[in-house]
Amino acid sequence: MMTSQEVLSMYESMVGLTEQMVAAASSSDWDRLVDLETRCAGCVEALRQNEAQIALNADSRLRKVEYIKRLLADDRKIRDLTMPWMAQLSAMISNTGTQRRLSSTYGVV
């Protein structure tokens, strides 16, 4: 079972990870982004399993809220940075599939 300080430390760690995720997405370092996302997911899972039993005092709740606001802001930045890349990747996959079907149907051009 986690203590209230451990819960807050976990949120703080997640903020650090999401800040690194923003930097990775900004530099198109997709492998690093995936690695950081996996680490962040581990933190989320640890909180999911342990946080419900922890009562936070008023100051701790305020800190938690601030961490969550920062996490949401970073998540928005990451989505803004990754959506164009995802659209481009989707188009490439679609184009490759179309090329494969055309090649299969009409032979190599």
CORLIN-V440741 format. One line per field, one symbol per residue. phi: phi as a letter, one per 30 degrees, with the letter a starting at -180 (. if undefined). psi: psi as a letter, one per 20 degrees, with the letter a starting at -180 (. if undefined). A space follows every 50 residues. Layout:
BEGIN
phi: ???
psi: ???
END
This chain:
BEGIN
phi: .ccdddddddddddddddddddddddchcdddeddddddddddedddedb dedcccdeddddddddddddddddeddddddceddddddddddddddddd dddddcidc
psi: qqrhhhghhgggghggghghhggghhjkmhggggghhggghhggggghhh hhippqrgghggggggghggghghggggghhhghgggggggggggggggg ggghgirp.
END
